[in-house]
Amino acid sequence: MWAIVPYKEPPFGKSRLSNRLTPAQRTVLASTMLENVVDALLRSHNVQGILLVSESTNLAEFTLKENVIILETQTTSLKDAVTQAGRFATKQLRSTTTFIVPADLPLISPNDIDFAISQHEKVTIIPDARLKGTNGIIATPPNGFEYVFNGRSYHEHQQNAHFAGLNPKSLQIESFSYDVDTFDDLMMVIQLQPKSQTAAVYQRLTTSDSSLPACN
């Protein structure tokens, strides 16, 4: 099984944080969360490797990690990027299953990743905390149904999998529930895990920028 991690670098990525964080601050935060996700996946017992799909040219540090492939894309569409990665995984890597994991899930752990994989049959959909968005998709085969990423894709993914003749399984996992799109999301993650790398990075940002609210 190969994991697919789509990554959009600021200023285009994490634009909903732009009212509180500068592009440089958002880049530091986004790259920290990406590193957390990649490291958790690499420490999983059941993930063979990671396809890091991005239009960014600033990912040289990840080329040094074993079992990480940088797949460059020219598209700004998340749907198109993960579909492209799914085709690559199928044709070039001979992978029969892919696990799409967003790059902004700073709380996920190798144990939770392995648990999700252990529960998988054909399609496994992991929702966000609000049961609106999708924060993880395991698909056998890759691209077996149409992906939708619009902030309310959870139920649409279930429907699309049914339409494709696949029986989707929904799996709620707390560490997958909290992605960071807004400043409130960021504060929630810091509240849940005040000793996380994300919290530490934000603390450094508040030290250098007095306009940001401090972590309590």
PAZAPA-4460 file (N, C-alpha, C; in steps of 0.05 Angstrom, whole numbers, plus 32768, in hexadecimal, padded with zeros to 4 digits):
% residues 216
    n_x    n_y    n_z   ca_x   ca_y   ca_z    c_x    c_y    c_z   seq   type   mol
   8011   7FE8   8000   8000   8000   8000   8012   8019   8000     1      M     A
   800B   802C   7FEE   8019   8045   7FED   8006   805B   7FF7     2      W     A
   8012   806D   8006   8003   8085   800F   8007   809B   7FFA     3      A     A
   7FF2   80AB   7FF6   7FF3   80C2   7FE5   7FEE   80DB   7FF7     4      I     A
   8001   80ED   7FF7   8000   8105   8007   8001   811D   7FF5     5      V     A
   7FEA   812A   7FEF   7FEB   8142   7FDF   7FF3   815A   7FF0     6      P     A
   8003   816C   7FE4   800D   8183   7FF4   800D   819C   7FE2     7      Y     A
   8000   81B0   7FEC   8000   81CA   7FDE   800D   81DE   7FF0     8      K     A
   8024   81E9   7FE5   8034   81FB   7FF6   8028   8217   7FF6     9      E     A
   8028   8225   800D   8021   8241   800D   8032   8251   7FFA    10      P     A
   8029   8268   7FEF   8010   8276   7FF7   7FF6   826B   7FEC    11      P     A
   7FF8   8257   7FDA   7FDF   824C   7FCE   7FD2   8239   7FE2    12      F     A
   7FE2   822A   7FF1   7FD7   8218   8005   7FD3   8227   801F    13      G     A
   7FC0   821D   802F   7FBA   8229   8049   7FB2   8247   8047    14      K     A
   7FA4   824E   8032   7F9C   826A   802E   7F88   8274   8043    15      S     A
   7F79   8261   804F   7F66   826A   8063   7F73   8272   807E    16      R     A
   7F8D   826E   8080   7F9C   8277   8097   7FA8   8293   8092    17      L     A
   7FA4   829D   807A   7FB2   82B6   8072   7FA9   82CE   8082    18      S     A
   7F92   82CD   808F   7F89   82E4   809F   7F98   82E5   80BA    19      N     A
   7FA7   82D0   80C1   7FB6   82D0   80DA   7FD4   82CB   80D6    20      R     A
   7FDB   82BD   80C1   7FF7   82B5   80BD   8001   82C0   80A2    21      L     A
   801A   82C8   80A1   8027   82D1   8089   802D   82B8   8077    22      T     A
   8032   82BC   805D   803A   82A5   804C   8052   8296   8057    23      P     A
   8065   82A4   8062   807D   8296   806D   8075   8285   8085    24      A     A
   8064   8290   8096   805B   8281   80AE   804B   8269   80A6    25      Q     A
   803A   826D   8092   8029   8256   8089   803B   8241   807C    26      R     A
   8050   8248   806F   8062   8235   8063   8070   8224   8079    27      T     A
   8079   8231   808E   8085   8223   80A4   8072   820F   80B1    28      V     A
   8059   8219   80B5   8045   8208   80C2   803E   81F0   80B0    29      L     A
   8039   81F6   8096   8031   81E0   8083   8047   81CC   8080    30      A     A
   8060   81D4   807E   8076   81C1   807B   807A   81B0   8094    31      S     A
   8074   81BC   80AC   8076   81AD   80C4   8061   8197   80C5    32      T     A
   8048   819E   80BE   8033   818A   80BE   8039   8174   80A9    33      M     A
   8043   817C   8092   804A   8168   807D   805F   8155   8088    34      L     A
   8073   815F   8095   8088   814E   80A0   807C   813A   80B5    35      E     A
   8069   8144   80C5   805C   8133   80D9   804E   811C   80CB    36      N     A
   803F   8122   80B6   802F   810E   80A8   8042   80FA   809A    37      V     A
   8056   8103   808D   8069   80F1   807F   8076   80DF   8093    38      V     A
   8080   80EA   80A9   808E   80D9   80BD   807B   80C4   80C9    39      D     A
   8062   80CC   80CE   804F   80B8   80D9   804A   80A2   80C6    40      A     A
   8047   80A8   80AC   8043   8094   8098   805B   8082   8095    41      L     A
   8073   808D   8096   808B   807D   8093   808F   806A   80AB    42      L     A
   8084   8071   80C2   8087   8060   80D9   8070   804C   80DB    43      R     A
   805D   804D   80C9   8048   8039   80C8   8054   801E   80BF    44      S     A
   8048   8009   80C9   8051   7FEE   80C1   8046   7FE5   80A6    45      H     A
   8031   7FF3   809D   8022   7FE9   8085   8023   7FFB   806D    46      N     A
   8032   8011   806F   8035   8023   8058   8050   801D   804B    47      V     A
   804F   8016   8031   8068   800F   8023   8078   8028   801C    48      Q     A
   806A   803D   8015   8078   8055   800E   8064   806C   800B    49      G     A
   806F   8084   8004   805E   809C   8003   8062   80A9   7FE8    50      I     A
   804C   80B0   7FDB   804D   80C1   7FC3   8045   80DD   7FCD    51      L     A
   8058   80EF   7FCD   8054   810B   7FD5   804F   811B   7FBB    52      L     A
   8036   8121   7FB6   802E   812E   7F9D   802A   814C   7FA2    53      V     A
   8038   815C   7F92   8038   8178   7F97   8043   8187   7F7F    54      S     A
   803B   81A1   7F7C   8047   81B2   7F68   805E   81C2   7F74    55      E     A
   8064   81BF   7F8E   8079   81CD   7F9B   8094   81C3   7F92    56      S     A
   80A8   81D5   7F90   80C3   81CD   7F89   80D5   81CE   7FA2    57      T     A
   80C9   81D1   7FB9   80D9   81D4   7FD2   80D6   81BC   7FE4    58      N     A
   80D8   81A5   7FD9   80D5   818C   7FE8   80EE   817B   7FE8    59      L     A
   8105   8187   7FE5   811E   8178   7FE2   8124   8167   7FFB    60      A     A
   811D   8171   8013   8122   8162   802B   8114   8147   802B    61      E     A
   80FD   8145   801E   80EE   812C   801E   80FA   8117   800A    62      F     A
   810A   8121   7FF7   8116   810E   7FE4   812C   80FD   7FF3    63      T     A
   8135   8106   800A   8149   80F8   8019   813C   80E2   802A    64      L     A
   8122   80E2   802D   8115   80CE   803D   8110   80B4   802C    65      K     A
   8116   809E   8038   8113   8085   802A   80F5   807F   8026    66      E     A
   80EE   8074   800F   80D2   806D   8008   80C0   8084   8005    67      N     A
   80CB   809C   7FFE   80BA   80B3   7FF7   80C0   80BB   7FDA    68      V     A
   80AC   80BC   7FCA   80AE   80C4   7FAE   80A0   80DF   7FAB    69      I     A
   80AE   80F3   7FA0   80A2   810C   7F9A   8096   810B   7F7E    70      I     A
   807C   810F   7F7C   806E   810E   7F62   8065   812B   7F5C    71      L     A
   8073   8137   7F49   806D   8152   7F42   8053   8154   7F31    72      E     A
   8043   8168   7F37   802B   816C   7F28   8028   8189   7F21    73      T     A
   801B   818E   7F0B   8016   81AA   7F02   7FFA   81B3   7F08    74      Q     A
   7FEA   81A2   7F13   7FCE   81A9   7F18   7FCB   81B6   7F34    75      T     A
   7FB8   81C8   7F36   7FB1   81D3   7F50   7F99   81C5   7F5C    76      T     A
   7F8E   81B2   7F4E   7F76   81A3   7F57   7F7F   818C   7F68    77      S     A
   7F75   818A   7F81   7F7B   8174   7F93   7F71   815A   7F87    78      L     A
   7F59   815A   7F7C   7F4E   8142   7F70   7F60   8138   7F5A    79      K     A
   7F69   8149   7F48   7F7A   8141   7F32   7F95   8137   7F3C    80      D     A
   7FA0   8144   7F51   7FBA   813D   7F5B   7FB9   8120   7F67    81      A     A
   7FA5   811A   7F77   7FA5   80FF   7F84   7F9D   80EA   7F6F    82      V     A
   7F8D   80F1   7F5B   7F87   80DE   7F46   7FA0   80D8   7F36    83      T     A
   7FB0   80EC   7F30   7FCA   80E8   7F22   7FDC   80D6   7F33    84      Q     A
   7FDD   80DB   7F4D   7FED   80CA   7F5E   7FE3   80AD   7F5F    85      A     A
   7FC8   80AA   7F5F   7FBD   808F   7F5F   7FC4   8080   7F46    86      G     A
   7FC4   808D   7F2F   7FCD   8080   7F16   7FEA   8078   7F17    87      R     A
   7FFA   808A   7F22   8017   8084   7F24   801B   806C   7F36    88      F     A
   800D   806B   7F4D   8010   8055   7F60   8008   803A   7F53    89      A     A
   7FF3   803B   7F42   7FE9   8023   7F35   7FFD   8019   7F20    90      T     A
   8005   802C   7F0E   8014   8024   7EF6   8032   8021   7EFC    91      K     A
   803D   8033   7F0C   805A   8033   7F10   8062   8023   7F29    92      Q     A
   8052   8023   7F3D   8059   8016   7F56   804A   7FFB   7F5A    93      L     A
   8038   7FF5   7F48   8028   7FDC   7F49   8019   7FDA   7F64    94      R     A
   8010   7FF1   7F6E   8002   7FF1   7F87   7FE4   7FEC   7F82    95      S     A
   7FD8   7FDA   7F91   7FBC   7FD4   7F8E   7FAA   7FE5   7FA1    96      T     A
   7FB7   7FF3   7FB4   7FA9   8003   7FC8   7FB8   801C   7FCD    97      T     A
   7FAA   8032   7FD0   7FB6   804B   7FD9   7FA7   8057   7FF1    98      T     A
   7FB6   8066   8000   7FAB   8073   8018   7FB1   8091   8015    99      F     A
   7F9C   80A1   800F   7F9F   80BD   800B   7F9D   80CA   8027   100      I     A
   7FB2   80D9   802E   7FB4   80E6   8048   7FBB   8103   8044   101      V     A
   7FAA   8116   804D   7FB1   8132   804B   7FCA   8139   805A   102      P     A
   7FD7   814F   8051   7FF1   8157   805C   7FED   8168   8075   103      A     A
   7FD4   816D   807D   7FD0   817F   8094   7FC2   8172   80AB   104      D     A
   7FCB   8159   80B1   7FC0   814A   80C7   7FD6   8145   80DC   105      L     A
   7FDD   815A   80EC   7FF5   8158   80FD   7FF3   8145   8114   106      P     A
   7FDB   813A   8119   7FD8   8129   8131   7FD8   810B   812A   107      L     A
   7FD9   8103   8111   7FD8   80E7   810B   7FF0   80D8   8114   108      I     A
   7FED   80BE   811A   8002   80AD   8125   8005   8094   8114   109      S     A
   801C   8087   8115   801F   806E   8106   800B   8059   810F   110      P     A
   8004   8058   8129   7FF1   8044   8133   7FD5   8048   8127   111      N     A
   7FCD   8062   8124   7FB3   8067   8119   7FB3   8062   80FB   112      D     A
   7FC8   8066   80EE   7FCB   8060   80D1   7FC8   8042   80CD   113      I     A
   7FD6   8032   80DE   7FD5   8015   80DB   7FB9   800B   80E3   114      D     A
   7FAC   8017   80F6   7F91   800F   80FD   7F7E   8013   80E6   115      F     A
   7F80   802A   80D9   7F6F   8030   80C2   7F73   801B   80AC   116      A     A
   7F8C   8014   80A7   7F92   8001   8092   7F88   7FE5   809A   117      I     A
   7F89   7FDE   80B3   7F80   7FC4   80BD   7F62   7FC1   80B9   118      S     A
   7F53   7FD7   80B9   7F36   7FD6   80B6   7F2D   7FD7   8099   119      Q     A
   7F40   7FDB   8087   7F39   7FE0   806B   7F30   7FC7   805C   120      H     A
   7F1C   7FCB   804A   7F14   7FB6   8038   7F17   7FBF   801B   121      E     A
   7F03   7FCF   8012   7F05   7FDA   7FF6   7F08   7FF8   7FF6   122      K     A
   7EF7   8006   8005   7EF9   8023   8007   7EF5   802A   8025   123      V     A
   7F07   8039   802F   7F05   8043   804B   7F07   8062   804A   124      T     A
   7EF3   806F   8055   7EF2   808C   8055   7EF3   8096   8072   125      I     A
   7F06   80A7   8077   7F0A   80B2   8092   7F02   80CF   8092   126      I     A
   7EED   80D7   80A1   7EE3   80F2   80A1   7EF2   8105   80B4   127      P     A
   7EED   811F   80B1   7EF7   8132   80C4   7EE5   8132   80DD   128      D     A
   7EEB   8143   80F0   7EDD   8143   810A   7EBF   814B   8106   129      A     A
   7EBA   815B   80F1   7E9E   8164   80EC   7E8E   8151   80DB   130      R     A
   7E9A   813B   80D3   7E8D   8128   80C0   7E84   8136   80A7   131      L     A
   7E95   8148   809D   7E8F   8157   8085   7EA4   8151   8070   132      K     A
   7EBD   8156   8077   7ED3   8152   8064   7EDF   8137   8067   133      G     A
   7EF2   8131   8055   7F00   8117   8054   7F1D   811A   805C   134      T     A
   7F26   810C   8070   7F42   810E   8078   7F52   80F4   8074   135      N     A
   7F47   80E2   8064   7F56   80CA   805D   7F45   80B8   804C   136      G     A
   7F51   80AD   8037   7F44   809A   8025   7F57   8083   801F   137      I     A
   7F4E   806B   8026   7F5C   8053   801D   7F4B   8046   8007   138      I     A
   7F58   8041   7FF0   7F48   8038   7FD9   7F56   8020   7FCC   139      A     A
   7F47   800B   7FC8   7F4F   7FF3   7FB9   7F3B   7FED   7FA3   140      T     A
   7F41   7FF3   7F8A   7F5A   7FFC   7F7F   7F5D   801B   7F82   141      P     A
   7F75   8026   7F7E   7F77   8043   7F7D   7F66   804F   7F68   142      P     A
   7F5A   8066   7F6E   7F49   8074   7F5A   7F31   8063   7F53   143      N     A
   7F28   8053   7F66   7F11   8042   7F60   7EF6   8050   7F5F   144      G     A
   7EF6   8069   7F69   7EDE   8079   7F68   7EE7   8097   7F66   145      F     A
   7ED4   80A8   7F60   7EDB   80C5   7F5C   7EE0   80D3   7F76   146      E     A
   7EF6   80E2   7F77   7EFC   80F1   7F8F   7EF0   810D   7F8D   147      Y     A
   7EE9   8118   7FA4   7EDE   8133   7FA6   7EEB   8140   7FBF   148      V     A
   7EF6   8158   7FBB   7F02   8165   7FD2   7EF8   8182   7FD2   149      F     A
   7EE4   8187   7FE2   7ED6   81A1   7FE3   7ECF   81AA   7FFF   150      N     A
   7EDA   819D   8013   7ED4   81A4   802E   7EBC   8196   803A   151      G     A
   7EAC   8189   8028   7E94   817A   8031   7E93   815F   8022   152      R     A
   7EA9   8153   801E   7EAC   813C   800C   7EA6   8121   8019   153      S     A
   7EA3   8120   8033   7EA0   8106   8041   7E89   80F6   8035   154      Y     A
   7E71   8102   8035   7E5A   80F3   802C   7E5B   80EF   800D   155      H     A
   7E66   8102   7FFF   7E69   80FF   7FE2   7E7B   80E8   7FDB   156      E     A
   7E90   80E4   7FEA   7EA2   80CE   7FE5   7E94   80B3   7FEB   157      H     A
   7E84   80B2   7FFF   7E74   809A   8005   7E62   8094   7FED   158      Q     A
   7E54   80A8   7FE3   7E42   80A5   7FCD   7E51   809C   7FB3   159      Q     A
   7E67   80A9   7FAE   7E76   80A2   7F96   7E81   8086   7F97   160      N     A
   7E89   807D   7FAE   7E92   8061   7FB1   7E7C   804D   7FAC   161      A     A
   7E64   8054   7FB7   7E4D   8043   7FB2   7E46   8042   7F94   162      H     A
   7E47   8059   7F87   7E41   805A   7F6A   7E55   8049   7F5A   163      F     A
   7E6D   8047   7F64   7E82   8037   7F56   7E80   801A   7F5D   164      A     A
   7E6C   8012   7F6C   7E69   7FF6   7F73   7E7B   7FED   7F8A   165      G     A
   7E86   8000   7F99   7E97   7FF9   7FB0   7E88   7FFE   7FCA   166      L     A
   7E8D   7FEE   7FDD   7E80   7FF1   7FF7   7E92   8001   800A   167      N     A
   7E8D   801B   800E   7E9F   802A   801E   7E9B   8026   803C   168      P     A
   7EB1   8026   804A   7EB1   8024   8067   7EB9   8040   8072   169      K     A
   7EAA   804A   8086   7EB1   8063   8093   7EBF   805D   80AD   170      S     A
   7ED4   806B   80B2   7EE5   8066   80CA   7EEC   8080   80D7   171      L     A
   7EE2   8085   80EF   7EE9   809D   80FE   7F01   8098   810F   172      Q     A
   7F16   80A8   810C   7F2F   80A6   811B   7F35   80C2   8125   173      I     A
   7F38   80C5   813F   7F3B   80E0   814A   7F52   80EF   813E   174      E     A
   7F69   80E2   813C   7F81   80F0   8133   7F7F   80F9   8116   175      S     A
   7F6E   80EC   8106   7F69   80F4   80EB   7F53   810A   80E9   176      F     A
   7F46   8110   80FF   7F2F   8122   80FE   7F37   813F   80FB   177      S     A
   7F50   8146   8103   7F57   8162   8105   7F6B   816B   80F0   178      Y     A
   7F61   8176   80DB   7F72   8182   80C7   7F74   81A0   80CD   179      D     A
   7F87   81AD   80C1   7F8B   81CA   80C7   7F86   81DA   80AE   180      V     A
   7F6F   81E6   80AC   7F68   81F8   8096   7F65   8215   80A0   181      D     A
   7F5A   8218   80B8   7F55   8233   80C2   7F65   8237   80DC   182      T     A
   7F65   8250   80E5   7F73   8256   80FE   7F66   8248   8116   183      F     A
   7F4C   8245   8116   7F3E   8236   812B   7F47   8219   812B   184      D     A
   7F4A   820D   8113   7F54   81F2   8111   7F70   81EF   811E   185      D     A
   7F81   8203   8118   7F9C   8203   8123   7F9B   8204   8142   186      L     A
   7F8A   8216   814D   7F88   8218   816A   7F7D   81FE   8176   187      M     A
   7F6B   81F0   8168   7F61   81D7   8172   7F76   81C2   8174   188      M     A
   7F87   81C0   815F   7F9D   81AD   815F   7FB0   81B2   8176   189      V     A
   7FB7   81CC   817A   7FC9   81D3   818F   7FBD   81CD   81AA   190      I     A
   7FA3   81D1   81AD   7F96   81CB   81C7   7F96   81AD   81CC   191      Q     A
   7F92   819D   81B7   7F91   8180   81BA   7FAD   8174   81BF   192      L     A
   7FC1   817F   81B2   7FDC   8175   81B5   7FEF   818C   81B9   193      Q     A
   7FF0   8198   81D1   8001   81AF   81D5   801F   81AA   81D3   194      P     A
   8027   8190   81D3   8043   818A   81D1   804A   8180   81B5   195      K     A
   8038   8183   81A2   803D   817A   8186   8051   818D   8178   196      S     A
   805C   8184   8162   806E   8194   8152   805F   81AD   8148   197      Q     A
   8046   81A9   8141   8037   81C0   8137   8034   81D6   814C   198      T     A
   802F   81CD   8165   802D   81E1   817B   8048   81EE   817F   199      A     A
   805D   81DF   817E   8078   81EB   8182   807F   81FF   816D   200      A     A
   8078   81F9   8154   807D   820C   813E   806D   8225   8141   201      V     A
   8054   8222   8149   8043   8239   814D   804E   824A   8164   202      Y     A
   8057   823D   8179   8063   824C   818F   807A   825D   8186   203      Q     A
   808B   8252   8175   80A2   8261   816A   8098   8279   8159   204      R     A
   8082   8274   814B   8077   828A   813B   806D   82A1   814C   205      L     A
   8060   829A   8162   8055   82AE   8174   806C   82BD   8182   206      T     A
   8082   82B0   8186   8099   82BE   8193   80A4   82D3   8181   207      T     A
   80A4   82CE   8166   80AF   82E1   8153   809A   82F5   8149   208      S     A
   8080   82EF   814E   806B   8301   8144   8057   8305   815B   209      D     A
   8058   831C   8168   8048   8322   817F   802A   8326   8178   210      S     A
   8023   8328   815E   8007   832B   8157   7FF8   8311   8159   211      S     A
   8006   82FA   815A   7FF9   82E0   815C   7FF2   82D9   8179   212      L     A
   7FDB   82CE   817E   7FD4   82C6   8199   7FE5   82AF   81A3   213      P     A
   7FEF   82B0   81BB   8001   829C   81C6   7FF1   8283   81CC   214      A     A
   8000   826C   81CD   7FF4   8253   81D5   7FF0   8253   81F3   215      C     A
   7FDA   824A   81FD   7FD5   8249   8219   7FD3   822B   8222   216      N     A
***
